[in-house]
């Protein structure tokens, strides 16, 4: 789903304009990213928890050439769904 499609759905569900939906979505994204950077964790009740995970340096293979490639240590965003979200889609 594209950001534009999501904005359209939010506007329709909340019965607001697309401009208002875009502003709200961008605020949610910005807040989530700032909290993740500052605290390393951002829970959304009923949806799940975003966390920052540290990935260690590792060696992988280039699928095209088969050559070993070193992947630097880095951070990644993880998401663990809440039980309510799991139950809803089950």
C-alpha positions in Angstrom: 0.0 0.0 0.0 1.3 3.4 -0.9 1.3 6.4 1.4 -1.3 8.1 -0.9 -3.6 5.0 -0.6 -3.2 5.0 3.2 -4.0 8.7 3.4 -7.2 8.1 1.2 -8.3 5.3 3.5 -7.7 7.3 6.7 -9.6 10.3 5.3 -12.5 8.1 4.4 -12.6 6.2 7.7 -12.2 9.3 9.8 -14.4 11.4 7.6 -11.8 14.1 7.3 -10.1 15.7 4.3 -7.1 14.1 2.7 -5.0 17.1 3.8 -5.9 16.5 7.4 -5.3 12.8 7.0 -1.8 13.5 5.5 -0.9 15.8 8.3 -2.0 13.2 10.9 -0.1 10.4 9.2 3.1 12.4 8.8 2.8 13.4 12.5 2.5 9.7 13.5 5.4 8.7 11.4 7.6 11.5 12.7 6.7 10.9 16.3 7.3 7.2 15.9 10.8 7.7 14.4 11.8 10.3 17.0 10.7 8.1 19.9 12.5 5.1 18.4 15.7 7.1 18.0 15.5 8.6 21.5 14.1 5.6 23.5 14.5 2.6 21.3 10.9 1.5 21.7 7.5 2.8 20.6 4.4 0.9 21.6 1.0 1.5 20.0 -1.8 0.1 22.1 -3.8 -2.6 20.3 -1.4 -2.7 17.4 2.1 -3.6 18.7 5.5 -2.4 19.6 8.2 -1.0 17.4 11.8 -1.5 18.7 15.3 -0.9 17.6 17.4 -4.0 17.3 21.2 -4.1 17.0 22.5 -6.3 14.1 26.0 -7.6 14.4 28.6 -7.5 11.7 28.3 -10.6 9.5 29.5 -12.1 6.3 27.0 -12.9 3.5 27.2 -13.9 -0.1 26.5 -11.8 -3.2 23.7 -13.8 -4.9 24.8 -12.8 -8.3 28.6 -13.5 -8.0 28.8 -15.8 -5.0 31.5 -13.6 -3.5 31.6 -13.1 0.3 30.4 -9.6 1.3 30.8 -8.1 4.8 27.8 -6.4 6.2 28.5 -3.8 8.8 27.0 -3.8 12.2 23.8 -1.7 12.1 20.5 -1.0 13.8 17.2 -2.2 12.4 13.5 -1.5 13.3 11.6 -4.5 14.5 7.8 -4.9 15.0 6.0 -7.2 17.4 2.2 -7.3 16.9 0.0 -7.0 20.0 -2.2 -10.0 20.9 -5.3 -8.0 19.9 -3.9 -7.5 16.4 -3.0 -11.2 16.2 -6.5 -12.2 17.3 -8.2 -9.8 14.9 -6.5 -11.3 11.8 -6.8 -14.9 13.0 
